[in-house]
Amino acid sequence: MSNAVQRPSNPVAWAAFWVALAGLVLMPIPLFIGLIVGGGLSVIAAVLAVIGLFKGLARGGKGIAPVVFAAIFIALTWGGISIGGGVIW
């Protein structure tokens, strides 16, 4: 048995997860700050999620769960922005 630390099965998917979560948390900041920061992070997370999805599919489906959660966070962020999150008080 080795004591080596195992890496996450899909690090790009986990990056998409954390960036999307940060975008969702920062989106409600008013005066266009949340729109720029949260929206920008969600776009970056969307790109990472697509890359993570393809990498996960290439590995036989390993590591796709963080991509699914990232997609949910991205949808919530874009939905919040569409109803005025990050723009108005």
C-alpha positions as MATLAB code, in Angstrom:
seq = 'MSNAVQRPSNPVAWAAFWVALAGLVLMPIPLFIGLIVGGGLSVIAAVLAVIGLFKGLARGGKGIAPVVFAAIFIALTWGGISIGGGVIW';
ca = [
       0.000    0.000    0.000;
       1.269    3.410   -0.832;
       0.574    6.529    1.164;
       0.447    8.742   -1.907;
      -2.203   11.417   -1.928;
      -4.673   10.902   -4.731;
      -5.353   13.803   -7.039;
      -8.896   14.748   -7.888;
     -10.096   12.759  -10.858;
     -10.763   15.891  -12.931;
      -9.015   19.050  -11.700;
     -10.472   21.250  -14.458;
     -13.982   20.253  -13.376;
     -13.163   21.147   -9.778;
     -11.773   24.488  -10.916;
     -15.042   25.133  -12.754;
     -16.963   24.210   -9.610;
     -15.072   26.630   -7.348;
     -15.005   29.498   -9.855;
     -18.750   29.088  -10.490;
     -19.432   29.047   -6.749;
     -17.384   32.224   -6.291;
     -19.323   33.871   -9.116;
     -22.624   32.907   -7.518;
     -21.565   34.248   -4.123;
     -20.227   37.537   -5.529;
     -23.095   38.186   -7.968;
     -25.462   39.978   -5.503;
     -22.999   42.832   -4.847;
     -24.807   46.002   -6.033;
     -23.695   48.885   -8.287;
     -22.595   46.689  -11.215;
     -19.755   45.171   -9.154;
     -21.569   41.843   -8.900;
     -22.471   41.974  -12.562;
     -18.854   42.420  -13.609;
     -17.181   40.162  -11.033;
     -19.841   37.470  -10.677;
     -20.732   37.486  -14.352;
     -17.102   37.391  -15.402;
     -16.344   34.490  -13.106;
     -19.379   32.608  -14.368;
     -18.221   32.977  -17.976;
     -14.778   31.672  -17.011;
     -16.448   28.820  -15.123;
     -18.549   27.976  -18.179;
     -15.421   27.617  -20.317;
     -13.750   25.478  -17.639;
     -16.903   23.366  -17.298;
     -16.944   22.554  -21.008;
     -13.263   21.587  -20.897;
     -13.848   19.551  -17.730;
     -16.828   17.818  -19.298;
     -14.809   16.718  -22.317;
     -11.937   15.562  -20.105;
     -14.362   13.644  -17.900;
     -16.006   11.977  -20.876;
     -12.581   11.014  -22.200;
     -11.878    9.304  -18.861;
     -15.020    7.236  -19.000;
     -17.220    9.642  -17.063;
     -14.900   10.179  -14.089;
     -15.155   13.609  -12.538;
     -18.306   14.848  -14.241;
     -20.208   15.576  -10.999;
     -18.373   18.879  -10.301;
     -19.226   19.996  -13.835;
     -22.918   19.370  -13.177;
     -22.822   21.434   -9.990;
     -20.816   24.150  -11.760;
     -23.491   24.287  -14.473;
     -26.165   24.703  -11.797;
     -24.202   27.528  -10.150;
     -23.654   29.188  -13.519;
     -27.372   28.991  -14.339;
     -28.265   30.473  -10.950;
     -25.750   33.289  -11.446;
     -27.045   34.141  -14.933;
     -30.618   33.897  -13.696;
     -29.838   36.247  -10.831;
     -28.174   38.712  -13.149;
     -31.151   38.590  -15.512;
     -33.488   39.711  -12.703;
     -31.225   42.542  -11.588;
     -28.654   40.910   -9.339;
     -25.426   42.872   -9.159;
     -27.020   45.911  -10.790;
     -29.600   47.316   -8.394;
     -29.772   47.572   -4.618;
];
